[in-house]
């Protein structure tokens, strides 16, 4: 009986932790996935961190926030942190957020004469 109670408590704790981690990671449904948009501009800030990297850049007279892939994926596909530093010229193709103006999720980024697929 004591083992059953311990297994039950362990199962409940594991279930709670799993549901919190799933809830913490967002889905992509908040982005308009029917219209691929391409923007070009100069990077003003970058974040090469987990769970997703990001850049801020100026395009079309506006500051955009672009959600990138996780750092390990970007590095595996040839995009190093030094490629997207402040001042770098980039073009990004992706999907615009439905509710957050000037935010997009990148599908690919073009920098230093190379195209990196992020998804």
C-alpha positions as CSV (number, residue, x, y, z in Angstrom):
1,X,0.0,0.0,0.0
2,X,2.9,2.4,0.8
3,X,4.5,1.8,-2.6
4,X,1.1,2.5,-4.3
5,X,0.9,5.9,-2.5
6,X,4.5,6.8,-3.4
7,X,3.8,5.9,-7.1
8,X,0.6,7.9,-7.1
9,X,2.4,10.9,-5.6
10,X,5.2,10.6,-8.1
11,X,2.8,10.3,-11.0
12,X,0.9,13.4,-9.9
13,X,4.0,15.4,-9.5
14,X,5.4,14.3,-12.9
15,X,2.0,15.1,-14.5
16,X,2.0,18.5,-13.0
17,X,5.5,19.3,-14.1
18,X,4.8,18.1,-17.6
19,X,1.7,20.2,-18.0
20,X,3.6,23.3,-16.8
21,X,6.3,22.8,-19.3
22,X,3.9,22.2,-22.2
23,X,1.9,25.3,-21.2
24,X,5.1,27.4,-21.0
25,X,6.0,26.7,-24.6
26,X,3.8,28.6,-27.0
27,X,2.2,27.3,-30.2
28,X,2.5,29.0,-33.6
29,X,-1.2,29.5,-34.1
30,X,-0.8,33.2,-33.1
31,X,0.9,33.9,-36.4
32,X,-0.9,34.4,-39.7
33,X,0.4,31.4,-41.6
34,X,-1.4,32.0,-44.9
35,X,0.7,35.0,-45.9
36,X,4.5,34.8,-46.1
37,X,6.1,38.2,-45.6
38,X,9.6,39.3,-46.5
39,X,11.3,42.2,-44.7
40,X,14.8,43.6,-45.0
41,X,16.6,45.9,-42.6
42,X,19.4,46.5,-40.1
43,X,19.6,44.5,-36.9
44,X,19.4,46.7,-33.8
45,X,19.5,44.0,-31.1
46,X,19.9,40.2,-31.0
47,X,19.2,37.6,-28.4
48,X,20.7,34.2,-29.0
49,X,18.9,32.4,-26.2
50,X,16.5,29.6,-25.3
51,X,13.9,28.6,-26.1
52,X,14.1,30.8,-29.2
53,X,16.5,33.4,-30.4
54,X,15.3,36.8,-31.6
55,X,16.4,39.9,-33.4
56,X,15.0,43.4,-33.5
57,X,15.5,45.2,-36.7
58,X,14.3,48.3,-38.5
59,X,12.3,47.6,-41.7
60,X,9.8,49.8,-43.6
61,X,10.3,52.6,-41.0
62,X,9.3,50.4,-38.1
63,X,11.1,48.3,-35.5
64,X,10.3,44.6,-35.8
65,X,10.8,41.8,-33.4
66,X,11.6,38.5,-35.2
67,X,11.3,35.2,-33.3
68,X,14.0,32.9,-34.6
69,X,14.7,29.2,-34.1
70,X,16.4,27.8,-31.0
71,X,20.2,28.6,-30.9
72,X,21.3,24.9,-31.4
73,X,19.2,24.7,-34.6
74,X,20.5,28.0,-35.9
75,X,24.1,26.9,-35.3
76,X,23.5,23.5,-36.8
77,X,22.2,25.2,-40.0
78,X,25.0,27.6,-40.2
79,X,23.8,30.8,-38.5
80,X,26.2,31.8,-35.8
81,X,25.6,34.5,-33.2
82,X,28.2,36.7,-34.9
83,X,26.1,36.7,-38.1
84,X,23.3,38.7,-36.6
85,X,24.9,41.3,-34.4
86,X,23.7,44.9,-34.2
87,X,24.4,46.6,-37.6
88,X,24.0,43.4,-39.7
89,X,21.9,43.8,-42.8
90,X,19.3,40.9,-42.9
91,X,16.3,39.8,-44.9
92,X,13.7,37.7,-43.1
93,X,10.8,35.7,-44.5
94,X,8.1,34.7,-42.0
95,X,4.6,35.1,-40.6
96,X,3.3,38.1,-38.8
97,X,1.7,37.8,-35.4
98,X,-2.1,38.2,-35.4
99,X,-2.2,40.5,-32.3
100,X,1.3,41.9,-31.7
101,X,2.0,44.5,-34.3
102,X,5.5,44.3,-35.8
103,X,6.3,40.8,-34.5
104,X,7.0,37.9,-36.8
105,X,8.1,34.3,-36.7
106,X,10.9,33.6,-39.1
107,X,10.9,30.8,-41.5
108,X,14.3,31.8,-43.0
109,X,16.8,34.5,-42.7
110,X,19.2,35.8,-45.3
111,X,22.5,37.3,-44.0
112,X,26.1,37.5,-45.3
113,X,25.0,36.1,-48.7
114,X,23.6,32.9,-47.2
115,X,20.0,31.7,-46.6
116,X,19.3,29.8,-43.4
117,X,16.1,27.7,-43.1
118,X,15.0,28.0,-39.5
119,X,12.0,25.6,-39.4
